[in-house]
Amino acid sequence: MARVEAEYFGGLGEQWASVWEGGEVVLGPLHLPDGEALPAEGSPISRALRRLGVVAGAGEDEFSAVGLERHRATEDWLN
């Protein structure tokens, strides 16, 4: 199970992620604060999704690979 959170506005923001397996934290908690460079291993959300087995194709990230891009904007959640 993963808990992921992103808070962005106008291109600025932060991400958090943690992954549990068998009741134990196996990744995180990870945090990417506003203004910090993206680490080579990827964003907290991408790392959490990879830990769950998500494989991104060419030209996409793990977030898009599982269809979460349809939830990027809060106003789109009702569609």
Stockholm file with secondary structure:
# STOCKHOLM 1.0

chainA/1-79         MARVEAEYFGGLGEQWASVWEGGEVVLGPLHLPDGEALPAEGSPISRALRRLGVVAGAGEDEFSAVGLERHRATEDWLN
#=GR chainA/1-79 SS CEEEEEEEETTEEEEEEEEEETTEEEEEEEEECTTCCCCTTCCHHHHHHHHTTCCCCTTCCHHHHTTGGGGSSGGGTTC
#=GC SS_cons        CEEEEEEEETTEEEEEEEEEETTEEEEEEEEECTTCCCCTTCCHHHHHHHHTTCCCCTTCCHHHHTTGGGGSSGGGTTC
//
